[in-house]
Amino acid sequence: MRILVLGAGGIGGYFGGRLAENGQDVTFLVRPKRKAYLEQNGLTIHSKQGDYQLEPQLITKEARVEPFDVILLSSKAYHLDQAIEDLKPFVNENTVIIPLLNGVAHIPKLQSEFGKSHIMGGYCVIETTLDSQGDVVQTSPFDKLIFGELDGSESARAKSIANAFSGTKASFKLSNQIEQGMWQKYLMITVLSSITTLMHAPIGPIRDSDGGTKFVRDLYDETAAIMHAHDAPLGGDIVEQYMTSFEQLSYHFKTSMQRDMEKGLNIETDHLQGYLLDLAEQYQLDAPLLRCVYQHHKVYKEMLK
């Protein structure tokens, strides 16, 4: 099975690297600058699951190679339009695209561009980043990538992909409830990215502060109410589950959006918080906490100009 990974950053570099480590035929589609770095230094993973270094197979968007069987799409939401154009030469009638973006707004766009039959659901749960040397650093005890057919079926192609993804040091899991998983991950990442960026702190100080846990609970309730109004397939006790996991998160846990803000980079607020606020307006719901976070993000983005 020929696998193409869009990007070799924290997400693509980690999961693509783990697949390559396990002997899979993995190619990374990268920009020229990243390609030059990786050709000179290799792709290095520092991880609680074990370090690994490889000389990856690399292409840029100008390459003319045969289309791939599976594509892992790990771009940021604000790069999605460009990612779609970059991927088109590498897709044929049999290619399956597994997007790993947070949120759900990207799914209809990908289905429109490539056709519904080409798009599976997918998401990952991991804390990872690139360090100052360009190496992938995975710092959390969890490194899960979940994927599956959006209609909930366990198709032959899904099982074939699951077989190719098995046996790695990362956790690749085939799910027949991928839509629910994506929405629940969306709920979690919206709240955690909101509080860590609004308060400029990792989870520990937020949790330990007077009123911090109540603020998190209130934001979970507010965000879940919007999703319920949209008939999103959330589990009935998902907020309770996430509040329990919140208490168990590492003191130093940071979200990727927080790390991006600390580096002065663009953020996915329109794709995450912004999309939910559009739904809140559609269903005439108040969302004062989420709106406060979104306004904070808009000010941050204004200062980047």
Backbone as CSV, one residue per row, in Angstrom:
resi,resn,N_x,N_y,N_z,CA_x,CA_y,CA_z,C_x,C_y,C_z
1,MET,0.848,-1.199,0.000,0.000,0.000,0.000,0.879,1.242,0.000
2,ARG,0.639,2.123,-0.974,1.425,3.355,-1.080,0.698,4.459,-0.312
3,ILE,1.392,5.033,0.647,0.810,6.020,1.554,1.494,7.364,1.344
4,LEU,0.709,8.415,1.158,1.226,9.780,1.056,0.806,10.550,2.296
5,VAL,1.746,11.209,2.940,1.463,12.043,4.102,1.698,13.488,3.707
6,LEU,0.655,14.302,3.805,0.800,15.720,3.491,1.410,16.422,4.690
7,GLY,2.664,16.818,4.553,3.360,17.502,5.631,4.184,16.545,6.464
8,ALA,5.275,17.076,6.997,6.141,16.289,7.885,6.396,17.085,9.153
9,GLY,5.331,17.713,9.659,5.418,18.456,10.899,5.102,17.570,12.079
10,GLY,4.521,18.162,13.111,4.272,17.410,14.324,3.331,16.238,14.133
11,ILE,2.251,16.424,13.379,1.272,15.355,13.176,1.713,14.410,12.056
12,GLY,1.907,14.953,10.856,2.285,14.118,9.722,3.623,13.439,9.919
13,GLY,4.591,14.184,10.469,5.904,13.606,10.698,5.859,12.471,11.691
14,TYR,5.041,12.629,12.736,4.970,11.582,13.756,4.294,10.322,13.226
15,PHE,3.050,10.453,12.748,2.317,9.254,12.339,2.900,8.648,11.064
16,GLY,3.331,9.502,10.119,3.977,8.972,8.933,5.285,8.285,9.267
17,GLY,6.028,8.866,10.204,7.282,8.265,10.631,7.075,6.917,11.288
18,ARG,6.033,6.789,12.106,5.747,5.511,12.763,5.366,4.441,11.735
19,LEU,4.627,4.830,10.691,4.285,3.872,9.645,5.526,3.440,8.876
20,ALA,6.395,4.402,8.555,7.642,4.072,7.856,8.525,3.186,8.720
21,GLU,8.570,3.462,10.018,9.346,2.661,10.953,8.891,1.201,10.924
22,ASN,7.600,1.003,10.663,7.031,-0.338,10.645,7.133,-0.995,9.268
23,GLY,7.821,-0.334,8.325,8.056,-0.938,7.022,7.061,-0.587,5.942
24,GLN,6.153,0.350,6.197,5.192,0.748,5.179,5.839,1.687,4.150
25,ASP,5.270,1.694,2.954,5.753,2.536,1.853,5.155,3.932,2.022
26,VAL,5.891,4.809,2.688,5.401,6.137,3.046,6.204,7.213,2.322
27,THR,5.496,8.144,1.708,6.110,9.311,1.078,5.523,10.561,1.712
28,PHE,6.347,11.569,1.949,5.909,12.836,2.527,5.869,13.910,1.449
29,LEU,4.736,14.574,1.321,4.592,15.717,0.421,4.876,16.975,1.232
30,VAL,5.990,17.638,0.925,6.450,18.751,1.741,6.817,19.950,0.866
31,ARG,7.027,21.065,1.506,7.482,22.265,0.808,8.985,22.174,0.574
32,PRO,9.494,22.933,-0.415,10.919,22.824,-0.758,11.862,23.050,0.426
33,LYS,11.553,24.019,1.295,12.437,24.300,2.428,12.486,23.114,3.388
34,ARG,11.329,22.536,3.678,11.285,21.360,4.572,11.979,20.166,3.907
35,LYS,11.810,20.038,2.606,12.451,18.945,1.877,13.971,19.047,1.993
36,ALA,14.498,20.251,1.802,15.945,20.440,1.884,16.458,20.106,3.282
37,TYR,15.707,20.510,4.303,16.125,20.211,5.676,16.132,18.709,5.925
38,LEU,15.058,18.030,5.519,14.952,16.600,5.788,15.954,15.788,4.974
39,GLU,16.265,16.236,3.776,17.275,15.552,2.980,18.644,15.637,3.644
40,GLN,18.902,16.735,4.316,20.194,16.929,4.970,20.241,16.276,6.353
41,ASN,19.137,16.336,7.092,19.155,15.925,8.499,18.348,14.674,8.811
42,GLY,17.505,14.245,7.881,16.603,13.142,8.166,15.427,13.594,9.018
43,LEU,14.471,12.693,9.197,13.307,12.954,10.044,13.530,12.268,11.383
44,THR,13.568,13.058,12.449,13.826,12.529,13.782,12.597,12.699,14.656
45,ILE,12.224,11.622,15.331,11.101,11.618,16.269,11.647,11.397,17.676
46,HIS,11.315,12.307,18.589,11.605,12.124,20.014,10.269,11.841,20.697
47,SER,10.141,10.683,21.329,8.830,10.270,21.799,8.916,9.393,23.022
48,LYS,7.870,9.469,23.843,7.733,8.563,24.977,7.587,7.111,24.512
49,GLN,7.187,6.920,23.250,7.036,5.578,22.708,8.337,5.050,22.094
50,GLY,9.390,5.851,22.166,10.665,5.459,21.581,11.095,6.417,20.490
51,ASP,12.356,6.806,20.494,12.886,7.695,19.469,13.108,6.929,18.169
52,TYR,13.115,7.662,17.060,13.331,7.036,15.760,13.841,8.087,14.785
53,GLN,14.758,7.679,13.916,15.255,8.559,12.864,15.244,7.802,11.546
54,LEU,14.807,8.463,10.488,14.771,7.839,9.178,15.142,8.839,8.102
55,GLU,15.508,8.309,6.945,15.700,9.117,5.753,14.432,8.969,4.916
56,PRO,13.512,9.914,5.015,12.176,9.735,4.422,12.173,9.889,2.909
57,GLN,11.186,9.239,2.297,10.901,9.489,0.886,10.139,10.814,0.801
58,LEU,10.604,11.731,-0.043,10.060,13.081,-0.084,9.710,13.494,-1.513
59,ILE,8.608,14.226,-1.644,8.272,14.876,-2.904,7.734,16.274,-2.607
60,THR,7.760,17.139,-3.591,7.071,18.422,-3.520,5.887,18.371,-4.481
61,LYS,5.082,19.402,-4.475,3.856,19.386,-5.280,4.134,19.337,-6.773
62,GLU,5.357,19.675,-7.183,5.695,19.648,-8.605,6.032,18.244,-9.106
63,ALA,6.217,17.291,-8.203,6.614,15.937,-8.586,5.527,15.289,-9.434
64,ARG,5.950,14.450,-10.337,5.010,13.692,-11.162,5.233,12.211,-10.910
65,VAL,4.476,11.687,-9.994,4.567,10.282,-9.613,3.179,9.664,-9.690
66,GLU,3.121,8.360,-9.579,1.840,7.665,-9.624,0.968,8.069,-8.426
67,PRO,-0.358,8.118,-8.606,-1.248,8.417,-7.476,-1.066,7.402,-6.356
68,PHE,-1.518,7.776,-5.173,-1.322,6.964,-3.976,-2.615,6.258,-3.581
69,ASP,-2.468,5.212,-2.776,-3.632,4.471,-2.297,-4.327,5.190,-1.142
70,VAL,-3.524,5.715,-0.211,-4.046,6.393,0.979,-3.288,7.695,1.175
71,ILE,-4.007,8.744,1.512,-3.393,10.033,1.823,-3.816,10.458,3.224
72,LEU,-2.839,10.738,4.074,-3.105,11.342,5.380,-2.940,12.845,5.233
73,LEU,-4.028,13.571,5.437,-4.045,15.016,5.241,-3.947,15.680,6.611
74,SER,-2.774,16.234,6.908,-2.549,16.770,8.254,-2.262,18.264,8.251
75,SER,-2.797,18.989,7.264,-2.523,20.424,7.190,-3.339,21.190,8.228
76,LYS,-2.950,22.429,8.467,-3.776,23.343,9.247,-4.985,23.765,8.406
77,ALA,-6.067,24.132,9.073,-7.294,24.486,8.361,-7.092,25.675,7.433
78,TYR,-6.264,26.638,7.841,-6.068,27.822,7.000,-5.198,27.533,5.779
79,HIS,-4.631,26.330,5.685,-3.885,25.906,4.501,-4.676,24.895,3.667
80,LEU,-5.941,24.674,4.006,-6.699,23.601,3.368,-6.868,23.814,1.872
81,ASP,-7.194,25.023,1.440,-7.392,25.274,0.001,-6.131,24.942,-0.791
82,GLN,-4.988,25.366,-0.283,-3.733,25.071,-0.963,-3.437,23.582,-0.916
83,ALA,-3.732,22.945,0.208,-3.496,21.507,0.333,-4.307,20.728,-0.696
84,ILE,-5.543,21.130,-0.904,-6.391,20.464,-1.890,-5.769,20.539,-3.276
85,GLU,-5.307,21.711,-3.654,-4.683,21.866,-4.974,-3.404,21.051,-5.076
86,ASP,-2.622,21.026,-4.008,-1.357,20.277,-4.015,-1.594,18.777,-4.155
87,LEU,-2.707,18.293,-3.612,-2.965,16.849,-3.602,-3.563,16.324,-4.903
88,LYS,-4.216,17.159,-5.665,-4.976,16.690,-6.818,-4.173,15.815,-7.787
89,PRO,-2.900,16.132,-8.084,-2.163,15.268,-9.022,-1.885,13.867,-8.495
90,PHE,-2.056,13.667,-7.190,-1.689,12.392,-6.576,-2.894,11.537,-6.208
91,VAL,-4.068,11.924,-6.732,-5.318,11.235,-6.426,-5.880,10.624,-7.701
92,ASN,-6.289,9.349,-7.613,-7.018,8.742,-8.720,-8.323,8.158,-8.202
93,GLU,-8.985,7.337,-9.021,-10.320,6.855,-8.653,-10.312,5.919,-7.454
94,ASN,-9.149,5.418,-7.065,-9.076,4.482,-5.949,-8.478,5.077,-4.676
95,THR,-8.067,6.327,-4.725,-7.390,6.945,-3.581,-8.368,7.241,-2.444
96,VAL,-7.935,6.949,-1.223,-8.700,7.285,-0.020,-7.957,8.387,0.730
97,ILE,-8.662,9.456,1.071,-8.078,10.568,1.817,-8.614,10.531,3.243
98,ILE,-7.696,10.520,4.216,-8.063,10.534,5.632,-7.603,11.869,6.217
99,PRO,-8.517,12.826,6.398,-8.123,14.122,6.957,-7.986,14.037,8.470
100,LEU,-6.977,14.713,9.000,-6.713,14.704,10.441,-6.894,16.082,11.054
101,LEU,-7.553,16.985,10.348,-7.790,18.322,10.872,-8.750,18.256,12.046
102,ASN,-8.616,19.204,12.968,-9.611,19.353,14.021,-10.889,19.927,13.438
103,GLY,-12.003,19.694,14.131,-13.269,20.238,13.670,-13.939,19.363,12.631
104,VAL,-14.963,19.925,11.985,-15.735,19.173,10.997,-15.995,19.959,9.719
105,ALA,-15.721,21.243,9.702,-16.097,22.087,8.567,-15.368,21.712,7.283
106,HIS,-14.245,21.013,7.402,-13.467,20.661,6.215,-14.058,19.496,5.440
107,ILE,-14.880,18.670,6.067,-15.367,17.463,5.410,-16.205,17.779,4.163
108,PRO,-17.220,18.649,4.225,-17.984,18.948,3.006,-17.119,19.515,1.891
109,LYS,-16.135,20.329,2.228,-15.262,20.899,1.200,-14.450,19.819,0.505
110,LEU,-13.885,18.902,1.276,-13.107,17.814,0.693,-14.003,16.900,-0.155
111,GLN,-15.199,16.626,0.313,-16.120,15.796,-0.461,-16.489,16.466,-1.775
112,SER,-16.664,17.775,-1.748,-16.997,18.512,-2.963,-15.845,18.491,-3.964
113,GLU,-14.616,18.594,-3.471,-13.448,18.661,-4.350,-13.057,17.294,-4.907
114,PHE,-13.146,16.257,-4.093,-12.635,14.947,-4.506,-13.724,13.891,-4.708
115,GLY,-14.944,14.169,-4.233,-16.014,13.177,-4.305,-16.187,12.476,-2.963
116,LYS,-17.424,12.240,-2.569,-17.702,11.670,-1.246,-17.016,10.328,-1.034
117,SER,-16.930,9.514,-2.080,-16.385,8.172,-1.923,-14.896,8.173,-1.593
118,HIS,-14.219,9.284,-1.821,-12.774,9.352,-1.577,-12.428,9.779,-0.149
119,ILE,-13.411,10.236,0.616,-13.123,10.844,1.919,-13.604,9.948,3.058
120,MET,-12.672,9.592,3.920,-13.015,8.951,5.186,-13.016,10.010,6.285
121,GLY,-13.484,9.628,7.456,-13.348,10.484,8.621,-12.055,10.148,9.348
122,GLY,-11.538,11.132,10.082,-10.326,10.867,10.841,-10.029,11.975,11.828
123,TYR,-9.312,11.623,12.869,-8.818,12.611,13.826,-7.719,11.950,14.639
124,CYS,-6.969,12.756,15.347,-5.910,12.192,16.185,-5.929,12.857,17.556
125,VAL,-5.396,12.149,18.531,-5.275,12.647,19.894,-3.813,12.502,20.279
126,ILE,-3.115,13.620,20.327,-1.670,13.591,20.534,-1.207,14.991,20.924
127,GLU,-0.132,15.065,21.669,0.529,16.341,21.958,1.904,16.287,21.312
128,THR,2.092,17.070,20.251,3.327,16.999,19.485,3.630,18.347,18.849
129,THR,4.897,18.588,18.563,5.315,19.837,17.951,6.659,19.625,17.279
130,LEU,7.111,20.637,16.538,8.470,20.646,16.018,9.322,21.494,16.941
131,ASP,10.524,21.009,17.282,11.415,21.812,18.105,12.206,22.776,17.230
132,SER,13.093,23.540,17.834,13.827,24.570,17.108,14.753,23.990,16.050
133,GLN,15.098,22.705,16.159,15.944,22.056,15.161,15.134,21.431,14.015
134,GLY,13.800,21.428,14.147,12.973,20.823,13.113,12.643,19.374,13.358
135,ASP,12.954,18.854,14.562,12.629,17.473,14.912,11.214,17.396,15.479
136,VAL,10.591,16.228,15.323,9.262,15.984,15.876,9.401,15.578,17.334
137,VAL,8.693,16.286,18.222,8.737,15.978,19.650,7.334,15.619,20.113
138,GLN,7.164,14.387,20.573,5.874,13.894,21.048,5.984,13.714,22.560
139,THR,5.192,14.482,23.319,5.436,14.607,24.754,4.387,13.949,25.643
140,SER,3.265,13.528,25.087,2.189,12.988,25.918,2.226,11.457,25.916
141,PRO,1.555,10.819,26.866,1.504,9.356,26.879,0.549,8.775,25.846
142,PHE,-0.203,9.636,25.142,-1.166,9.147,24.154,-0.772,9.612,22.748
143,ASP,-0.950,8.731,21.781,-0.640,9.055,20.381,-1.570,8.244,19.483
144,LYS,-2.833,8.642,19.458,-3.870,7.879,18.764,-4.274,8.552,17.456
145,LEU,-4.439,7.746,16.423,-5.033,8.193,15.162,-6.219,7.283,14.898
146,ILE,-7.404,7.873,14.804,-8.638,7.121,14.619,-9.209,7.472,13.250
147,PHE,-9.688,6.484,12.520,-10.224,6.713,11.182,-11.361,5.738,10.915
148,GLY,-12.150,6.021,9.877,-13.237,5.116,9.529,-14.151,5.718,8.481
149,GLU,-15.017,4.879,7.947,-15.996,5.340,6.955,-17.016,6.259,7.625
150,LEU,-17.336,7.360,6.957,-18.252,8.334,7.539,-19.667,7.784,7.692
151,ASP,-20.016,6.747,6.916,-21.349,6.164,7.054,-21.402,5.070,8.118
152,GLY,-20.282,4.834,8.804,-20.255,3.862,9.886,-20.020,2.430,9.457
153,SER,-19.877,2.182,8.171,-19.668,0.811,7.701,-18.216,0.385,7.917
154,GLU,-18.003,-0.916,8.016,-16.646,-1.465,8.083,-16.330,-2.068,6.718
155,SER,-15.934,-1.216,5.802,-15.715,-1.617,4.417,-14.438,-2.424,4.271
156,ALA,-14.326,-3.079,3.122,-13.121,-3.858,2.828,-11.898,-2.951,2.771
157,ARG,-12.073,-1.754,2.203,-10.911,-0.862,2.097,-10.483,-0.356,3.471
158,ALA,-11.443,-0.108,4.346,-11.112,0.345,5.695,-10.341,-0.733,6.448
159,LYS,-10.778,-1.980,6.298,-10.076,-3.080,6.960,-8.679,-3.259,6.388
160,SER,-8.534,-3.047,5.072,-7.227,-3.159,4.447,-6.277,-2.088,4.970
161,ILE,-6.781,-0.867,5.121,-5.968,0.219,5.671,-5.605,-0.075,7.116
162,ALA,-6.578,-0.555,7.896,-6.313,-0.891,9.295,-5.216,-1.937,9.406
163,ASN,-5.216,-2.896,8.504,-4.179,-3.926,8.517,-2.811,-3.322,8.224
164,ALA,-2.754,-2.406,7.248,-1.482,-1.747,6.910,-0.984,-0.877,8.056
165,PHE,-1.906,-0.288,8.813,-1.543,0.616,9.906,-1.246,-0.121,11.217
166,SER,-1.451,-1.418,11.255,-1.311,-2.157,12.508,0.154,-2.435,12.831
167,GLY,0.411,-2.694,14.105,1.740,-3.126,14.531,2.757,-2.021,14.722
168,THR,2.331,-0.770,14.706,3.258,0.343,14.888,3.341,0.720,16.367
169,LYS,4.294,1.598,16.676,4.427,2.093,18.050,3.379,3.144,18.381
170,ALA,2.700,3.666,17.366,1.559,4.553,17.589,0.275,3.730,17.542
171,SER,-0.822,4.315,17.998,-2.106,3.625,18.023,-2.960,4.085,16.846
172,PHE,-3.147,3.211,15.854,-4.045,3.473,14.727,-5.282,2.601,14.932
173,LYS,-6.454,3.227,14.960,-7.671,2.484,15.286,-8.762,2.739,14.262
174,LEU,-9.337,1.660,13.736,-10.489,1.751,12.849,-11.756,1.857,13.686
175,SER,-12.606,2.838,13.364,-13.826,3.080,14.134,-15.045,3.053,13.220
176,ASN,-16.138,2.450,13.697,-17.398,2.521,12.957,-18.302,3.622,13.510
177,GLN,-17.731,4.488,14.372,-18.448,5.664,14.879,-17.562,6.891,14.742
178,ILE,-16.981,7.039,13.563,-15.979,8.085,13.377,-16.594,9.483,13.443
179,GLU,-17.826,9.635,12.973,-18.450,10.960,13.023,-18.631,11.412,14.473
180,GLN,-19.084,10.510,15.323,-19.218,10.856,16.731,-17.858,11.195,17.328
181,GLY,-16.853,10.410,16.998,-15.519,10.672,17.510,-14.983,12.029,17.088
182,MET,-15.255,12.407,15.844,-14.780,13.706,15.344,-15.461,14.850,16.086
183,TRP,-16.770,14.732,16.296,-17.489,15.793,17.001,-17.034,15.880,18.456
184,GLN,-16.817,14.738,19.076,-16.385,14.760,20.475,-14.968,15.312,20.600
185,LYS,-14.103,14.959,19.668,-12.764,15.568,19.664,-12.883,17.081,19.439
186,TYR,-13.793,17.476,18.564,-14.030,18.896,18.293,-14.438,19.615,19.578
187,LEU,-15.332,19.018,20.338,-15.736,19.602,21.616,-14.529,19.766,22.533
188,MET,-13.739,18.718,22.668,-12.602,18.758,23.573,-11.568,19.789,23.146
189,ILE,-11.200,19.787,21.868,-10.123,20.671,21.436,-10.581,22.122,21.428
190,THR,-11.870,22.361,21.192,-12.382,23.732,21.252,-12.224,24.290,22.662
191,VAL,-12.628,23.511,23.657,-12.555,23.987,25.033,-11.106,24.113,25.494
192,LEU,-10.291,23.098,25.263,-8.909,23.148,25.750,-8.095,24.220,25.040
193,SER,-8.283,24.367,23.726,-7.549,25.424,23.022,-8.038,26.800,23.459
194,SER,-9.323,26.910,23.765,-9.881,28.196,24.203,-9.298,28.627,25.547
195,ILE,-9.282,27.706,26.511,-8.828,28.122,27.850,-7.317,28.352,27.896
196,THR,-6.546,27.528,27.191,-5.088,27.695,27.257,-4.633,28.948,26.532
197,THR,-5.331,29.325,25.451,-4.943,30.544,24.740,-5.481,31.789,25.431
198,LEU,-6.703,31.708,25.963,-7.270,32.865,26.656,-6.470,33.204,27.903
199,MET,-6.003,32.178,28.608,-5.331,32.381,29.888,-3.810,32.306,29.790
200,HIS,-3.316,32.032,28.571,-1.865,31.996,28.347,-1.162,31.097,29.374
201,ALA,-1.720,29.901,29.549,-1.185,28.999,30.571,-1.439,27.561,30.167
202,PRO,-0.592,26.646,30.622,-0.904,25.227,30.473,-2.030,24.832,31.418
203,ILE,-2.422,23.568,31.352,-3.605,23.115,32.084,-3.447,23.258,33.598
204,GLY,-2.272,22.951,34.142,-2.097,22.926,35.588,-2.496,24.205,36.302
205,PRO,-1.922,25.356,35.938,-2.293,26.600,36.618,-3.764,26.964,36.440
206,ILE,-4.341,26.631,35.291,-5.768,26.892,35.072,-6.596,26.056,36.052
207,ARG,-6.256,24.796,36.149,-6.978,23.871,37.026,-6.834,24.253,38.494
208,ASP,-5.667,24.734,38.869,-5.404,25.057,40.272,-5.934,26.423,40.682
209,SER,-6.258,27.262,39.730,-6.718,28.612,40.066,-8.130,28.577,40.633
210,ASP,-8.436,29.534,41.491,-9.771,29.640,42.080,-10.786,29.918,40.973
211,GLY,-11.744,29.031,40.797,-12.768,29.184,39.760,-12.370,28.620,38.404
212,GLY,-11.146,28.122,38.274,-10.673,27.642,36.978,-11.463,26.452,36.458
213,THR,-11.686,25.462,37.305,-12.407,24.265,36.875,-13.855,24.589,36.528
214,LYS,-14.484,25.476,37.290,-15.861,25.871,36.981,-15.926,26.566,35.623
215,PHE,-14.933,27.409,35.326,-14.902,28.090,34.029,-14.832,27.053,32.912
216,VAL,-13.993,26.052,33.079,-13.854,25.007,32.065,-15.169,24.265,31.892
217,ARG,-15.814,23.921,32.998,-17.104,23.225,32.925,-18.147,24.079,32.209
218,ASP,-18.205,25.348,32.537,-19.180,26.236,31.904,-18.941,26.325,30.396
219,LEU,-17.670,26.359,29.986,-17.359,26.434,28.562,-17.705,25.121,27.866
220,TYR,-17.479,23.990,28.525,-17.910,22.704,27.967,-19.423,22.684,27.765
221,ASP,-20.158,23.118,28.780,-21.622,23.109,28.681,-22.097,24.023,27.553
222,GLU,-21.505,25.190,27.441,-21.894,26.152,26.406,-21.621,25.593,25.018
223,THR,-20.432,25.013,24.827,-20.053,24.479,23.525,-20.886,23.255,23.169
224,ALA,-21.111,22.369,24.130,-21.927,21.179,23.876,-23.363,21.554,23.515
225,ALA,-23.885,22.615,24.116,-25.253,23.042,23.813,-25.386,23.448,22.344
226,ILE,-24.378,24.112,21.814,-24.390,24.485,20.393,-24.396,23.237,19.530
227,MET,-23.540,22.288,19.870,-23.444,21.049,19.086,-24.735,20.247,19.167
228,HIS,-25.349,20.187,20.349,-26.622,19.476,20.483,-27.704,20.129,19.624
229,ALA,-27.722,21.451,19.564,-28.702,22.150,18.743,-28.545,21.792,17.267
230,HIS,-27.319,21.461,16.876,-27.016,21.082,15.493,-27.183,19.580,15.274
231,ASP,-27.670,18.875,16.281,-27.860,17.422,16.235,-26.551,16.673,16.017
232,ALA,-25.475,17.203,16.542,-24.198,16.499,16.474,-24.277,15.233,17.324
233,PRO,-23.663,14.141,16.892,-23.791,12.852,17.589,-22.862,12.726,18.789
234,LEU,-23.087,13.546,19.794,-22.281,13.477,21.007,-22.811,12.398,21.944
235,GLY,-21.900,11.765,22.686,-22.330,10.837,23.715,-23.018,11.571,24.855
236,GLY,-23.964,10.929,25.504,-24.779,11.590,26.514,-24.000,12.104,27.708
237,ASP,-22.898,11.447,28.062,-22.134,11.864,29.230,-20.768,12.405,28.852
238,ILE,-20.638,12.918,27.627,-19.318,13.295,27.135,-18.707,14.439,27.932
239,VAL,-19.518,15.396,28.387,-18.968,16.501,29.182,-18.397,15.972,30.493
240,GLU,-19.112,15.057,31.128,-18.607,14.464,32.376,-17.305,13.712,32.124
241,GLN,-17.240,12.982,31.014,-16.016,12.265,30.683,-14.842,13.228,30.514
242,TYR,-15.097,14.325,29.825,-14.014,15.273,29.561,-13.618,16.041,30.810
243,MET,-14.555,16.290,31.702,-14.183,16.931,32.962,-13.323,16.001,33.811
244,THR,-13.608,14.707,33.753,-12.772,13.737,34.461,-11.374,13.693,33.858
245,SER,-11.294,13.680,32.536,-9.981,13.646,31.886,-9.228,14.952,32.095
246,PHE,-9.955,16.061,32.222,-9.323,17.351,32.501,-8.547,17.300,33.809
247,GLU,-9.118,16.643,34.788,-8.454,16.530,36.086,-7.193,15.664,36.012
248,GLN,-7.106,14.833,34.977,-5.993,13.902,34.861,-4.910,14.371,33.893
249,LEU,-5.146,15.475,33.194,-4.154,15.967,32.242,-2.893,16.423,32.963
250,SER,-1.776,16.285,32.282,-0.503,16.731,32.832,-0.546,18.211,33.201
251,TYR,0.125,18.564,34.268,0.192,19.957,34.716,0.698,20.861,33.599
252,HIS,1.619,20.345,32.775,2.279,21.163,31.750,1.656,20.996,30.368
253,PHE,0.491,20.351,30.284,-0.139,20.108,28.988,-0.500,21.415,28.298
254,LYS,-0.108,21.518,27.003,-0.457,22.663,26.171,-1.141,22.171,24.902
255,THR,-2.027,22.999,24.360,-2.653,22.675,23.079,-1.796,23.194,21.937
256,SER,-2.040,22.639,20.743,-1.280,23.078,19.576,-1.571,24.537,19.243
257,MET,-2.808,24.988,19.460,-3.122,26.385,19.193,-2.338,27.295,20.135
258,GLN,-2.216,26.899,21.379,-1.425,27.672,22.329,0.036,27.741,21.891
259,ARG,0.589,26.610,21.456,1.976,26.594,20.990,2.146,27.487,19.769
260,ASP,1.159,27.458,18.875,1.238,28.314,17.683,1.222,29.793,18.062
261,MET,0.382,30.158,19.023,0.337,31.552,19.459,1.645,31.962,20.116
262,GLU,2.241,31.066,20.868,3.518,31.377,21.514,4.619,31.601,20.492
263,LYS,4.475,30.971,19.310,5.457,31.142,18.232,5.099,32.299,17.284
264,GLY,3.955,32.958,17.547,3.537,34.051,16.677,3.023,33.588,15.332
265,LEU,2.404,32.391,15.291,1.906,31.816,14.049,0.403,32.023,13.911
266,ASN,-0.085,31.741,12.725,-1.527,31.789,12.484,-2.212,30.703,13.305
267,ILE,-3.513,30.871,13.554,-4.268,29.902,14.347,-5.579,29.558,13.640
268,GLU,-6.188,28.447,14.071,-7.368,27.908,13.399,-8.679,28.373,14.036
269,THR,-8.704,29.548,14.579,-9.881,29.983,15.325,-11.142,30.070,14.476
270,ASP,-11.034,30.462,13.208,-12.233,30.541,12.362,-12.805,29.154,12.099
271,HIS,-11.933,28.161,11.950,-12.345,26.791,11.671,-12.946,26.122,12.906
272,LEU,-12.502,26.507,14.089,-12.949,25.879,15.334,-13.981,26.743,16.046
273,GLN,-13.517,27.763,16.771,-14.435,28.607,17.526,-15.393,29.376,16.606
274,GLY,-14.879,29.884,15.497,-15.706,30.675,14.594,-16.859,29.886,13.997
275,TYR,-16.591,28.655,13.581,-17.639,27.815,12.997,-18.746,27.552,14.020
276,LEU,-18.366,27.314,15.272,-19.372,27.066,16.305,-20.190,28.315,16.611
277,LEU,-19.559,29.465,16.559,-20.308,30.702,16.777,-21.294,30.960,15.637
278,ASP,-20.938,30.569,14.420,-21.889,30.656,13.313,-23.095,29.758,13.574
279,LEU,-22.842,28.558,14.108,-23.950,27.666,14.450,-24.790,28.250,15.583
280,ALA,-24.136,28.850,16.566,-24.873,29.455,17.677,-25.811,30.546,17.173
281,GLU,-25.315,31.345,16.238,-26.168,32.397,15.666,-27.323,31.781,14.882
282,GLN,-27.021,30.715,14.142,-28.060,30.042,13.357,-29.178,29.520,14.252
283,TYR,-28.819,29.005,15.428,-29.817,28.431,16.333,-30.223,29.399,17.445
284,GLN,-29.815,30.642,17.330,-30.187,31.718,18.261,-29.817,31.364,19.703
285,LEU,-28.565,30.937,19.872,-28.048,30.588,21.186,-27.014,31.618,21.630
286,ASP,-27.041,31.931,22.909,-26.007,32.791,23.472,-24.756,31.948,23.745
287,ALA,-23.595,32.530,23.461,-22.332,31.832,23.719,-21.292,32.844,24.180
288,PRO,-21.521,33.466,25.345,-20.651,34.573,25.770,-19.202,34.150,26.031
289,LEU,-18.979,32.973,26.583,-17.605,32.556,26.868,-16.849,32.280,25.565
290,LEU,-17.485,31.565,24.669,-16.850,31.259,23.391,-16.623,32.528,22.575
291,ARG,-17.552,33.458,22.672,-17.388,34.714,21.937,-16.226,35.536,22.508
292,CYS,-16.047,35.484,23.805,-14.913,36.171,24.428,-13.595,35.584,23.920
293,VAL,-13.522,34.262,23.867,-12.314,33.596,23.353,-12.066,34.000,21.910
294,TYR,-13.110,33.975,21.096,-12.974,34.285,19.681,-12.508,35.724,19.471
295,GLN,-13.034,36.646,20.269,-12.604,38.036,20.146,-11.127,38.187,20.518
296,HIS,-10.717,37.469,21.544,-9.306,37.456,21.928,-8.442,36.972,20.765
297,HIS,-8.878,35.916,20.100,-8.137,35.378,18.952,-8.104,36.363,17.792
298,LYS,-9.215,37.061,17.566,-9.240,38.036,16.466,-8.261,39.176,16.720
299,VAL,-8.163,39.588,17.970,-7.186,40.632,18.318,-5.770,40.115,18.083
300,TYR,-5.520,38.875,18.493,-4.200,38.274,18.261,-3.864,38.265,16.767
301,LYS,-4.823,37.835,15.934,-4.570,37.761,14.501,-4.377,39.152,13.901
302,GLU,-5.083,40.147,14.435,-4.899,41.520,13.968,-3.479,41.993,14.240
303,MET,-2.926,41.593,15.382,-1.576,42.012,15.746,-0.501,41.292,14.935
304,LEU,-0.877,40.203,14.257,0.078,39.502,13.395,0.304,40.227,12.081
305,LYS,-0.620,41.079,11.708,-0.541,41.733,10.391,0.671,42.663,10.321
